[in-house]
């Protein structure tokens, strides 16, 4: 065999063995924008239900009907937590399962991925570790608000990760 070039041979090219694409972390502003959109959507879905569920036609008694939300009423807290989490899953479940995104994250152009691999997480992991623990913590009277604030303030660290990102082993990146 000679080292001559065969004019009938298919052209050859060098292909990189591994193509690495650096994932860029989402900015704090992008994450805030997504959270605002998600909060507005959640309020639009939850508030009408709450008004209808607890309305008896007497507007003067409206605040009294919601006293159970502000007291240490475990059944009321559990019902509210489960309803709002169910509403969250109805709004965002399909996008979370397919793309690692909520509606707000989709609009802003960011997504949640595994911190180590950069790959999408399973639906169970993203919901069970990233979102549900936060919902439970937020439901604790008095302490829940403080713990939620600590969760959000952690984003000012070098890695731009909230506590729920640390718990679930996630990061938020640009799409």
ABEGO torsion letter per residue (X at the ends): XBABBBAABBBBBBBBABBBBBBBBBBAAAAAAAAAAAAAAAAAAAAAAAAAAABAGBAAAAAAAAAAAABBBAAAAAAAAAAAAAAAAAAAAAAAAAAGBBAAAAAAGBBBBBAAAGBBBBAAAAAAAAAAAAAAAAABBGAAAAAAAAAAAAAABAAGBBAAAAAAGBBBBBX
